[in-house]
Structures are given as structure tokens and as C-alpha cells.
Amino acid sequence: MCSCGNPIEWGRYEMGLTKCLKCANRINEPKKMGRMVYYHKTGGEIEVLSAESYHENKKYFHRKTNRSILKQV
């Protein structure tokens, strides 16, 4: 049961969330953010970050130059 008295939806409960959908939409909590990390050619992983950490380090996640040398020709 949620603190408001409503039952927590089963899918939310399985994910470990402690608030019902109404309470979750009502509260402006910072959302989790993520990025894809490739340690090798295949099999990327998702790195989950807090919104604050993501915005502080965003400049390191995105390329500033061309992705391919062919675009420079």
C-alpha cells in the first residue's frame, strides 16, 4: 500500500517502487537518466545516473567533432 492509501500497481511493486502511479506523477522528483556505454564493439550497457550527475558530466558524453573522417573530405 502507498502512503496515500491506494494500492501500488504490481509492476511498480516488482521494480521496487514504493509509490502508486498517482503519487509518482504528483511529486516532481528528479528523474533518473542514462547513457549507453560500449566497452567493446558489441554488447553495450546502460549506465544509470542521477539527473544532477548526468547534467554535470554531459560534456564528456557527446562528441564535439565529426564521427567519421569521411565527412571531412
N, CA, C and O atoms as a Maestro MAE file, in Angstrom:
{
 s_m_m2io_version
 :::
 2.0.0
}

f_m_ct {
 s_m_title
 :::
 protein
 m_atom[292] {
  # First column is atom index #
  i_m_mmod_type
  r_m_x_coord
  r_m_y_coord
  r_m_z_coord
  i_m_residue_number
  s_m_chain_name
  s_m_pdb_residue_name
  s_m_pdb_atom_name
  i_m_atomic_number
  :::
  1 25 0.836 -1.187 0.000 1 A "MET " " N  " 7
  2 3 0.000 0.000 0.000 1 A "MET " " CA " 6
  3 2 0.882 1.252 0.000 1 A "MET " " C  " 6
  4 15 1.928 1.306 0.646 1 A "MET " " O  " 8
  5 25 0.428 2.231 -0.730 2 A "CYS " " N  " 7
  6 3 1.122 3.518 -0.797 2 A "CYS " " CA " 6
  7 2 0.788 4.317 0.463 2 A "CYS " " C  " 6
  8 15 -0.146 3.971 1.187 2 A "CYS " " O  " 8
  9 25 1.534 5.363 0.723 3 A "SER " " N  " 7
  10 3 1.280 6.204 1.897 3 A "SER " " CA " 6
  11 2 -0.047 6.946 1.790 3 A "SER " " C  " 6
  12 15 -0.595 7.375 2.806 3 A "SER " " O  " 8
  13 25 -0.581 7.107 0.557 4 A "CYS " " N  " 7
  14 3 -1.869 7.776 0.380 4 A "CYS " " CA " 6
  15 2 -3.034 6.818 0.620 4 A "CYS " " C  " 6
  16 15 -4.179 7.262 0.706 4 A "CYS " " O  " 8
  17 25 -2.772 5.525 0.729 5 A "GLY " " N  " 7
  18 3 -3.823 4.544 0.972 5 A "GLY " " CA " 6
  19 2 -4.214 3.742 -0.250 5 A "GLY " " C  " 6
  20 15 -4.943 2.756 -0.131 5 A "GLY " " O  " 8
  21 25 -3.746 4.142 -1.428 6 A "ASN " " N  " 7
  22 3 -4.043 3.402 -2.650 6 A "ASN " " CA " 6
  23 2 -3.090 2.225 -2.790 6 A "ASN " " C  " 6
  24 15 -1.952 2.292 -2.324 6 A "ASN " " O  " 8
  25 25 -3.541 1.144 -3.426 7 A "PRO " " N  " 7
  26 3 -2.622 0.016 -3.644 7 A "PRO " " CA " 6
  27 2 -1.577 0.371 -4.704 7 A "PRO " " C  " 6
  28 15 -1.868 1.106 -5.648 7 A "PRO " " O  " 8
  29 25 -0.377 -0.146 -4.546 8 A "ILE " " N  " 7
  30 3 0.701 0.052 -5.516 8 A "ILE " " CA " 6
  31 2 0.503 -0.959 -6.641 8 A "ILE " " C  " 6
  32 15 0.279 -2.139 -6.372 8 A "ILE " " O  " 8
  33 25 0.581 -0.520 -7.885 9 A "GLU " " N  " 7
  34 3 0.428 -1.406 -9.031 9 A "GLU " " CA " 6
  35 2 1.497 -2.485 -8.986 9 A "GLU " " C  " 6
  36 15 2.621 -2.233 -8.550 9 A "GLU " " O  " 8
  37 25 1.149 -3.694 -9.437 10 A "TRP " " N  " 7
  38 3 2.039 -4.846 -9.315 10 A "TRP " " CA " 6
  39 2 3.366 -4.623 -10.046 10 A "TRP " " C  " 6
  40 15 4.421 -4.965 -9.513 10 A "TRP " " O  " 8
  41 25 3.332 -4.059 -11.248 11 A "GLY " " N  " 7
  42 3 4.563 -3.808 -11.997 11 A "GLY " " CA " 6
  43 2 5.484 -2.840 -11.281 11 A "GLY " " C  " 6
  44 15 6.702 -3.015 -11.291 11 A "GLY " " O  " 8
  45 25 4.917 -1.832 -10.668 12 A "ARG " " N  " 7
  46 3 5.717 -0.862 -9.915 12 A "ARG " " CA " 6
  47 2 6.308 -1.509 -8.677 12 A "ARG " " C  " 6
  48 15 7.448 -1.230 -8.306 12 A "ARG " " O  " 8
  49 25 5.523 -2.386 -8.028 13 A "TYR " " N  " 7
  50 3 5.993 -3.078 -6.829 13 A "TYR " " CA " 6
  51 2 7.153 -4.013 -7.162 13 A "TYR " " C  " 6
  52 15 8.111 -4.107 -6.394 13 A "TYR " " O  " 8
  53 25 7.075 -4.706 -8.301 14 A "GLU " " N  " 7
  54 3 8.153 -5.613 -8.709 14 A "GLU " " CA " 6
  55 2 9.452 -4.864 -8.962 14 A "GLU " " C  " 6
  56 15 10.534 -5.401 -8.724 14 A "GLU " " O  " 8
  57 25 9.355 -3.629 -9.441 15 A "MET " " N  " 7
  58 3 10.548 -2.826 -9.709 15 A "MET " " CA " 6
  59 2 11.095 -2.180 -8.445 15 A "MET " " C  " 6
  60 15 12.128 -1.513 -8.502 15 A "MET " " O  " 8
  61 25 10.439 -2.354 -7.316 16 A "GLY " " N  " 7
  62 3 10.932 -1.805 -6.062 16 A "GLY " " CA " 6
  63 2 10.462 -0.396 -5.770 16 A "GLY " " C  " 6
  64 15 10.992 0.258 -4.873 16 A "GLY " " O  " 8
  65 25 9.468 0.086 -6.519 17 A "LEU " " N  " 7
  66 3 8.946 1.432 -6.288 17 A "LEU " " CA " 6
  67 2 7.940 1.401 -5.148 17 A "LEU " " C  " 6
  68 15 7.183 0.439 -5.014 17 A "LEU " " O  " 8
  69 25 7.924 2.439 -4.331 18 A "THR " " N  " 7
  70 3 7.094 2.434 -3.126 18 A "THR " " CA " 6
  71 2 5.927 3.403 -3.204 18 A "THR " " C  " 6
  72 15 5.258 3.624 -2.195 18 A "THR " " O  " 8
  73 25 5.658 3.992 -4.373 19 A "LYS " " N  " 7
  74 3 4.560 4.945 -4.522 19 A "LYS " " CA " 6
  75 2 3.637 4.491 -5.646 19 A "LYS " " C  " 6
  76 15 4.083 3.905 -6.632 19 A "LYS " " O  " 8
  77 25 2.353 4.767 -5.485 20 A "CYS " " N  " 7
  78 3 1.407 4.439 -6.553 20 A "CYS " " CA " 6
  79 2 1.612 5.424 -7.705 20 A "CYS " " C  " 6
  80 15 2.346 6.403 -7.568 20 A "CYS " " O  " 8
  81 25 0.970 5.163 -8.822 21 A "LEU " " N  " 7
  82 3 1.172 5.974 -10.020 21 A "LEU " " CA " 6
  83 2 0.682 7.410 -9.820 21 A "LEU " " C  " 6
  84 15 1.305 8.348 -10.317 21 A "LEU " " O  " 8
  85 25 -0.417 7.588 -9.105 22 A "LYS " " N  " 7
  86 3 -0.932 8.942 -8.857 22 A "LYS " " CA " 6
  87 2 0.070 9.770 -8.061 22 A "LYS " " C  " 6
  88 15 0.342 10.919 -8.408 22 A "LYS " " O  " 8
  89 25 0.616 9.194 -7.001 23 A "CYS " " N  " 7
  90 3 1.596 9.920 -6.181 23 A "CYS " " CA " 6
  91 2 2.885 10.177 -6.956 23 A "CYS " " C  " 6
  92 15 3.501 11.232 -6.802 23 A "CYS " " O  " 8
  93 25 3.290 9.231 -7.779 24 A "ALA " " N  " 7
  94 3 4.527 9.388 -8.551 24 A "ALA " " CA " 6
  95 2 4.400 10.520 -9.558 24 A "ALA " " C  " 6
  96 15 5.362 11.259 -9.770 24 A "ALA " " O  " 8
  97 25 3.235 10.677 -10.183 25 A "ASN " " N  " 7
  98 3 3.034 11.757 -11.146 25 A "ASN " " CA " 6
  99 2 2.868 13.100 -10.459 25 A "ASN " " C  " 6
  100 15 3.162 14.139 -11.050 25 A "ASN " " O  " 8
  101 25 2.402 13.092 -9.224 26 A "ARG " " N  " 7
  102 3 2.158 14.331 -8.494 26 A "ARG " " CA " 6
  103 2 3.449 14.952 -7.977 26 A "ARG " " C  " 6
  104 15 3.563 16.177 -7.918 26 A "ARG " " O  " 8
  105 25 4.402 14.145 -7.610 27 A "ILE " " N  " 7
  106 3 5.641 14.634 -6.999 27 A "ILE " " CA " 6
  107 2 6.677 14.879 -8.092 27 A "ILE " " C  " 6
  108 15 6.856 14.040 -8.974 27 A "ILE " " O  " 8
  109 25 7.347 15.996 -8.041 28 A "ASN " " N  " 7
  110 3 8.373 16.331 -9.030 28 A "ASN " " CA " 6
  111 2 9.740 15.902 -8.530 28 A "ASN " " C  " 6
  112 15 10.567 16.739 -8.169 28 A "ASN " " O  " 8
  113 25 9.972 14.616 -8.510 29 A "GLU " " N  " 7
  114 3 11.289 14.108 -8.147 29 A "GLU " " CA " 6
  115 2 12.171 14.122 -9.384 29 A "GLU " " C  " 6
  116 15 11.677 13.897 -10.489 29 A "GLU " " O  " 8
  117 25 13.463 14.381 -9.228 30 A "PRO " " N  " 7
  118 3 14.337 14.332 -10.402 30 A "PRO " " CA " 6
  119 2 14.363 12.914 -10.976 30 A "PRO " " C  " 6
  120 15 14.509 11.936 -10.243 30 A "PRO " " O  " 8
  121 25 14.223 12.825 -12.270 31 A "LYS " " N  " 7
  122 3 14.188 11.537 -12.946 31 A "LYS " " CA " 6
  123 2 15.600 10.975 -13.094 31 A "LYS " " C  " 6
  124 15 16.576 11.723 -13.154 31 A "LYS " " O  " 8
  125 25 15.690 9.678 -13.150 32 A "LYS " " N  " 7
  126 3 16.965 9.016 -13.432 32 A "LYS " " CA " 6
  127 2 17.245 9.175 -14.921 32 A "LYS " " C  " 6
  128 15 16.318 9.184 -15.731 32 A "LYS " " O  " 8
  129 25 18.499 9.299 -15.278 33 A "MET " " N  " 7
  130 3 18.897 9.419 -16.674 33 A "MET " " CA " 6
  131 2 19.980 8.391 -16.945 33 A "MET " " C  " 6
  132 15 20.571 7.838 -16.017 33 A "MET " " O  " 8
  133 25 20.231 8.144 -18.195 34 A "GLY " " N  " 7
  134 3 21.228 7.139 -18.515 34 A "GLY " " CA " 6
  135 2 21.913 7.421 -19.841 34 A "GLY " " C  " 6
  136 15 21.528 8.316 -20.593 34 A "GLY " " O  " 8
  137 25 22.924 6.638 -20.094 35 A "ARG " " N  " 7
  138 3 23.658 6.740 -21.355 35 A "ARG " " CA " 6
  139 2 24.153 5.357 -21.719 35 A "ARG " " C  " 6
  140 15 24.325 4.496 -20.855 35 A "ARG " " O  " 8
  141 25 24.378 5.153 -22.992 36 A "MET " " N  " 7
  142 3 24.909 3.879 -23.466 36 A "MET " " CA " 6
  143 2 26.425 3.906 -23.378 36 A "MET " " C  " 6
  144 15 27.059 4.883 -23.776 36 A "MET " " O  " 8
  145 25 27.003 2.839 -22.860 37 A "VAL " " N  " 7
  146 3 28.448 2.707 -22.727 37 A "VAL " " CA " 6
  147 2 28.846 1.451 -23.485 37 A "VAL " " C  " 6
  148 15 28.294 0.377 -23.246 37 A "VAL " " O  " 8
  149 25 29.801 1.580 -24.396 38 A "TYR " " N  " 7
  150 3 30.295 0.439 -25.172 38 A "TYR " " CA " 6
  151 2 31.728 0.164 -24.759 38 A "TYR " " C  " 6
  152 15 32.632 0.922 -25.110 38 A "TYR " " O  " 8
  153 25 31.944 -0.909 -24.021 39 A "TYR " " N  " 7
  154 3 33.293 -1.277 -23.616 39 A "TYR " " CA " 6
  155 2 34.008 -2.047 -24.711 39 A "TYR " " C  " 6
  156 15 35.232 -2.182 -24.687 39 A "TYR " " O  " 8
  157 25 33.241 -2.553 -25.676 40 A "HIS " " N  " 7
  158 3 33.774 -3.294 -26.800 40 A "HIS " " CA " 6
  159 2 32.884 -3.002 -27.991 40 A "HIS " " C  " 6
  160 15 31.947 -2.212 -27.874 40 A "HIS " " O  " 8
  161 25 33.149 -3.615 -29.134 41 A "LYS " " N  " 7
  162 3 32.365 -3.356 -30.335 41 A "LYS " " CA " 6
  163 2 30.890 -3.694 -30.149 41 A "LYS " " C  " 6
  164 15 30.018 -2.979 -30.642 41 A "LYS " " O  " 8
  165 25 30.619 -4.761 -29.454 42 A "THR " " N  " 7
  166 3 29.236 -5.205 -29.277 42 A "THR " " CA " 6
  167 2 28.883 -5.245 -27.798 42 A "THR " " C  " 6
  168 15 29.758 -5.149 -26.937 42 A "THR " " O  " 8
  169 25 27.626 -5.385 -27.519 43 A "GLY " " N  " 7
  170 3 27.191 -5.562 -26.135 43 A "GLY " " CA " 6
  171 2 27.287 -4.312 -25.304 43 A "GLY " " C  " 6
  172 15 27.968 -4.306 -24.279 43 A "GLY " " O  " 8
  173 25 26.625 -3.251 -25.715 44 A "GLY " " N  " 7
  174 3 26.629 -2.026 -24.928 44 A "GLY " " CA " 6
  175 2 25.858 -2.200 -23.633 44 A "GLY " " C  " 6
  176 15 25.016 -3.090 -23.521 44 A "GLY " " O  " 8
  177 25 26.141 -1.361 -22.666 45 A "GLU " " N  " 7
  178 3 25.469 -1.382 -21.373 45 A "GLU " " CA " 6
  179 2 24.882 -0.008 -21.103 45 A "GLU " " C  " 6
  180 15 25.353 0.997 -21.636 45 A "GLU " " O  " 8
  181 25 23.860 0.027 -20.279 46 A "ILE " " N  " 7
  182 3 23.247 1.291 -19.891 46 A "ILE " " CA " 6
  183 2 23.795 1.694 -18.523 46 A "ILE " " C  " 6
  184 15 23.713 0.933 -17.559 46 A "ILE " " O  " 8
  185 25 24.346 2.882 -18.459 47 A "GLU " " N  " 7
  186 3 24.821 3.425 -17.195 47 A "GLU " " CA " 6
  187 2 23.750 4.371 -16.661 47 A "GLU " " C  " 6
  188 15 23.458 5.389 -17.290 47 A "GLU " " O  " 8
  189 25 23.167 4.054 -15.520 48 A "VAL " " N  " 7
  190 3 22.100 4.852 -14.925 48 A "VAL " " CA " 6
  191 2 22.714 5.887 -13.999 48 A "VAL " " C  " 6
  192 15 23.522 5.559 -13.130 48 A "VAL " " O  " 8
  193 25 22.320 7.148 -14.196 49 A "LEU " " N  " 7
  194 3 22.859 8.262 -13.418 49 A "LEU " " CA " 6
  195 2 21.720 9.095 -12.854 49 A "LEU " " C  " 6
  196 15 20.603 9.070 -13.373 49 A "LEU " " O  " 8
  197 25 22.004 9.822 -11.804 50 A "SER " " N  " 7
  198 3 21.027 10.794 -11.325 50 A "SER " " CA " 6
  199 2 20.997 11.954 -12.326 50 A "SER " " C  " 6
  200 15 21.947 12.150 -13.084 50 A "SER " " O  " 8
  201 25 19.915 12.710 -12.321 51 A "ALA " " N  " 7
  202 3 19.789 13.824 -13.262 51 A "ALA " " CA " 6
  203 2 20.897 14.845 -13.047 51 A "ALA " " C  " 6
  204 15 21.428 15.396 -14.011 51 A "ALA " " O  " 8
  205 25 21.245 15.097 -11.804 52 A "GLU " " N  " 7
  206 3 22.292 16.072 -11.495 52 A "GLU " " CA " 6
  207 2 23.648 15.611 -12.027 52 A "GLU " " C  " 6
  208 15 24.386 16.396 -12.623 52 A "GLU " " O  " 8
  209 25 23.969 14.345 -11.813 53 A "SER " " N  " 7
  210 3 25.246 13.809 -12.273 53 A "SER " " CA " 6
  211 2 25.308 13.792 -13.797 53 A "SER " " C  " 6
  212 15 26.354 14.076 -14.381 53 A "SER " " O  " 8
  213 25 24.191 13.462 -14.442 54 A "TYR " " N  " 7
  214 3 24.159 13.436 -15.901 54 A "TYR " " CA " 6
  215 2 24.447 14.825 -16.482 54 A "TYR " " C  " 6
  216 15 25.258 14.962 -17.398 54 A "TYR " " O  " 8
  217 25 23.787 15.844 -15.950 55 A "HIS " " N  " 7
  218 3 23.971 17.193 -16.482 55 A "HIS " " CA " 6
  219 2 25.363 17.753 -16.190 55 A "HIS " " C  " 6
  220 15 25.892 18.539 -16.975 55 A "HIS " " O  " 8
  221 25 25.958 17.352 -15.064 56 A "GLU " " N  " 7
  222 3 27.316 17.808 -14.758 56 A "GLU " " CA " 6
  223 2 28.340 17.195 -15.710 56 A "GLU " " C  " 6
  224 15 29.335 17.842 -16.038 56 A "GLU " " O  " 8
  225 25 28.115 15.961 -16.157 57 A "ASN " " N  " 7
  226 3 29.095 15.255 -16.978 57 A "ASN " " CA " 6
  227 2 28.682 15.128 -18.437 57 A "ASN " " C  " 6
  228 15 29.339 14.407 -19.188 57 A "ASN " " O  " 8
  229 25 27.624 15.795 -18.864 58 A "LYS " " N  " 7
  230 3 27.113 15.669 -20.221 58 A "LYS " " CA " 6
  231 2 28.158 16.048 -21.268 58 A "LYS " " C  " 6
  232 15 28.184 15.470 -22.355 58 A "LYS " " O  " 8
  233 25 29.006 17.001 -20.954 59 A "LYS " " N  " 7
  234 3 30.009 17.440 -21.924 59 A "LYS " " CA " 6
  235 2 31.006 16.332 -22.271 59 A "LYS " " C  " 6
  236 15 31.636 16.377 -23.328 59 A "LYS " " O  " 8
  237 25 31.153 15.340 -21.389 60 A "TYR " " N  " 7
  238 3 32.065 14.236 -21.663 60 A "TYR " " CA " 6
  239 2 31.401 13.106 -22.446 60 A "TYR " " C  " 6
  240 15 32.093 12.237 -22.978 60 A "TYR " " O  " 8
  241 25 30.073 13.104 -22.524 61 A "PHE " " N  " 7
  242 3 29.342 12.005 -23.141 61 A "PHE " " CA " 6
  243 2 29.132 12.184 -24.638 61 A "PHE " " C  " 6
  244 15 28.989 11.192 -25.352 61 A "PHE " " O  " 8
  245 25 29.107 13.419 -25.136 62 A "HIS " " N  " 7
  246 3 28.761 13.677 -26.529 62 A "HIS " " CA " 6
  247 2 29.975 14.160 -27.307 62 A "HIS " " C  " 6
  248 15 30.816 14.899 -26.795 62 A "HIS " " O  " 8
  249 25 30.041 13.726 -28.543 63 A "ARG " " N  " 7
  250 3 31.144 14.147 -29.406 63 A "ARG " " CA " 6
  251 2 30.956 15.589 -29.845 63 A "ARG " " C  " 6
  252 15 29.832 16.047 -30.054 63 A "ARG " " O  " 8
  253 25 32.055 16.290 -29.982 64 A "LYS " " N  " 7
  254 3 32.010 17.669 -30.450 64 A "LYS " " CA " 6
  255 2 32.482 17.778 -31.893 64 A "LYS " " C  " 6
  256 15 32.246 18.795 -32.544 64 A "LYS " " O  " 8
  257 25 33.139 16.753 -32.393 65 A "THR " " N  " 7
  258 3 33.670 16.782 -33.750 65 A "THR " " CA " 6
  259 2 32.935 15.765 -34.605 65 A "THR " " C  " 6
  260 15 31.979 15.131 -34.158 65 A "THR " " O  " 8
  261 25 33.394 15.619 -35.846 66 A "ASN " " N  " 7
  262 3 32.780 14.654 -36.761 66 A "ASN " " CA " 6
  263 2 32.975 13.236 -36.250 66 A "ASN " " C  " 6
  264 15 33.981 12.921 -35.614 66 A "ASN " " O  " 8
  265 25 32.001 12.388 -36.539 67 A "ARG " " N  " 7
  266 3 32.088 10.998 -36.119 67 A "ARG " " CA " 6
  267 2 32.917 10.177 -37.111 67 A "ARG " " C  " 6
  268 15 33.477 9.144 -36.746 67 A "ARG " " O  " 8
  269 25 32.993 10.623 -38.332 68 A "SER " " N  " 7
  270 3 33.710 9.859 -39.349 68 A "SER " " CA " 6
  271 2 34.659 10.782 -40.079 68 A "SER " " C  " 6
  272 15 34.368 11.962 -40.275 68 A "SER " " O  " 8
  273 25 35.783 10.245 -40.477 69 A "ILE " " N  " 7
  274 3 36.748 11.026 -41.237 69 A "ILE " " CA " 6
  275 2 36.215 11.341 -42.637 69 A "ILE " " C  " 6
  276 15 36.660 12.302 -43.264 69 A "ILE " " O  " 8
  277 25 35.269 10.542 -43.129 70 A "LEU " " N  " 7
  278 3 34.729 10.751 -44.465 70 A "LEU " " CA " 6
  279 2 33.922 12.038 -44.570 70 A "LEU " " C  " 6
  280 15 33.786 12.583 -45.665 70 A "LEU " " O  " 8
  281 25 33.389 12.532 -43.472 71 A "LYS " " N  " 7
  282 3 32.624 13.777 -43.508 71 A "LYS " " CA " 6
  283 2 33.536 14.972 -43.717 71 A "LYS " " C  " 6
  284 15 33.061 16.036 -44.113 71 A "LYS " " O  " 8
  285 25 34.809 14.835 -43.467 72 A "GLN " " N  " 7
  286 3 35.737 15.949 -43.613 72 A "GLN " " CA " 6
  287 2 36.274 16.054 -45.028 72 A "GLN " " C  " 6
  288 15 36.909 17.053 -45.366 72 A "GLN " " O  " 8
  289 25 36.040 15.067 -45.855 73 A "VAL " " N  " 7
  290 3 36.584 15.069 -47.221 73 A "VAL " " CA " 6
  291 2 35.737 15.898 -48.129 73 A "VAL " " C  " 6
  292 15 36.038 16.017 -49.317 73 A "VAL " " O  " 8
  :::
 }
 m_bond[291] {
  # First column is bond index #
  i_m_from
  i_m_to
  i_m_order
  :::
  1 1 2 1
  2 2 3 1
  3 3 4 2
  4 3 5 1
  5 5 6 1
  6 6 7 1
  7 7 8 2
  8 7 9 1
  9 9 10 1
  10 10 11 1
  11 11 12 2
  12 11 13 1
  13 13 14 1
  14 14 15 1
  15 15 16 2
  16 15 17 1
  17 17 18 1
  18 18 19 1
  19 19 20 2
  20 19 21 1
  21 21 22 1
  22 22 23 1
  23 23 24 2
  24 23 25 1
  25 25 26 1
  26 26 27 1
  27 27 28 2
  28 27 29 1
  29 29 30 1
  30 30 31 1
  31 31 32 2
  32 31 33 1
  33 33 34 1
  34 34 35 1
  35 35 36 2
  36 35 37 1
  37 37 38 1
  38 38 39 1
  39 39 40 2
  40 39 41 1
  41 41 42 1
  42 42 43 1
  43 43 44 2
  44 43 45 1
  45 45 46 1
  46 46 47 1
  47 47 48 2
  48 47 49 1
  49 49 50 1
  50 50 51 1
  51 51 52 2
  52 51 53 1
  53 53 54 1
  54 54 55 1
  55 55 56 2
  56 55 57 1
  57 57 58 1
  58 58 59 1
  59 59 60 2
  60 59 61 1
  61 61 62 1
  62 62 63 1
  63 63 64 2
  64 63 65 1
  65 65 66 1
  66 66 67 1
  67 67 68 2
  68 67 69 1
  69 69 70 1
  70 70 71 1
  71 71 72 2
  72 71 73 1
  73 73 74 1
  74 74 75 1
  75 75 76 2
  76 75 77 1
  77 77 78 1
  78 78 79 1
  79 79 80 2
  80 79 81 1
  81 81 82 1
  82 82 83 1
  83 83 84 2
  84 83 85 1
  85 85 86 1
  86 86 87 1
  87 87 88 2
  88 87 89 1
  89 89 90 1
  90 90 91 1
  91 91 92 2
  92 91 93 1
  93 93 94 1
  94 94 95 1
  95 95 96 2
  96 95 97 1
  97 97 98 1
  98 98 99 1
  99 99 100 2
  100 99 101 1
  101 101 102 1
  102 102 103 1
  103 103 104 2
  104 103 105 1
  105 105 106 1
  106 106 107 1
  107 107 108 2
  108 107 109 1
  109 109 110 1
  110 110 111 1
  111 111 112 2
  112 111 113 1
  113 113 114 1
  114 114 115 1
  115 115 116 2
  116 115 117 1
  117 117 118 1
  118 118 119 1
  119 119 120 2
  120 119 121 1
  121 121 122 1
  122 122 123 1
  123 123 124 2
  124 123 125 1
  125 125 126 1
  126 126 127 1
  127 127 128 2
  128 127 129 1
  129 129 130 1
  130 130 131 1
  131 131 132 2
  132 131 133 1
  133 133 134 1
  134 134 135 1
  135 135 136 2
  136 135 137 1
  137 137 138 1
  138 138 139 1
  139 139 140 2
  140 139 141 1
  141 141 142 1
  142 142 143 1
  143 143 144 2
  144 143 145 1
  145 145 146 1
  146 146 147 1
  147 147 148 2
  148 147 149 1
  149 149 150 1
  150 150 151 1
  151 151 152 2
  152 151 153 1
  153 153 154 1
  154 154 155 1
  155 155 156 2
  156 155 157 1
  157 157 158 1
  158 158 159 1
  159 159 160 2
  160 159 161 1
  161 161 162 1
  162 162 163 1
  163 163 164 2
  164 163 165 1
  165 165 166 1
  166 166 167 1
  167 167 168 2
  168 167 169 1
  169 169 170 1
  170 170 171 1
  171 171 172 2
  172 171 173 1
  173 173 174 1
  174 174 175 1
  175 175 176 2
  176 175 177 1
  177 177 178 1
  178 178 179 1
  179 179 180 2
  180 179 181 1
  181 181 182 1
  182 182 183 1
  183 183 184 2
  184 183 185 1
  185 185 186 1
  186 186 187 1
  187 187 188 2
  188 187 189 1
  189 189 190 1
  190 190 191 1
  191 191 192 2
  192 191 193 1
  193 193 194 1
  194 194 195 1
  195 195 196 2
  196 195 197 1
  197 197 198 1
  198 198 199 1
  199 199 200 2
  200 199 201 1
  201 201 202 1
  202 202 203 1
  203 203 204 2
  204 203 205 1
  205 205 206 1
  206 206 207 1
  207 207 208 2
  208 207 209 1
  209 209 210 1
  210 210 211 1
  211 211 212 2
  212 211 213 1
  213 213 214 1
  214 214 215 1
  215 215 216 2
  216 215 217 1
  217 217 218 1
  218 218 219 1
  219 219 220 2
  220 219 221 1
  221 221 222 1
  222 222 223 1
  223 223 224 2
  224 223 225 1
  225 225 226 1
  226 226 227 1
  227 227 228 2
  228 227 229 1
  229 229 230 1
  230 230 231 1
  231 231 232 2
  232 231 233 1
  233 233 234 1
  234 234 235 1
  235 235 236 2
  236 235 237 1
  237 237 238 1
  238 238 239 1
  239 239 240 2
  240 239 241 1
  241 241 242 1
  242 242 243 1
  243 243 244 2
  244 243 245 1
  245 245 246 1
  246 246 247 1
  247 247 248 2
  248 247 249 1
  249 249 250 1
  250 250 251 1
  251 251 252 2
  252 251 253 1
  253 253 254 1
  254 254 255 1
  255 255 256 2
  256 255 257 1
  257 257 258 1
  258 258 259 1
  259 259 260 2
  260 259 261 1
  261 261 262 1
  262 262 263 1
  263 263 264 2
  264 263 265 1
  265 265 266 1
  266 266 267 1
  267 267 268 2
  268 267 269 1
  269 269 270 1
  270 270 271 1
  271 271 272 2
  272 271 273 1
  273 273 274 1
  274 274 275 1
  275 275 276 2
  276 275 277 1
  277 277 278 1
  278 278 279 1
  279 279 280 2
  280 279 281 1
  281 281 282 1
  282 282 283 1
  283 283 284 2
  284 283 285 1
  285 285 286 1
  286 286 287 1
  287 287 288 2
  288 287 289 1
  289 289 290 1
  290 290 291 1
  291 291 292 2
  :::
 }
}
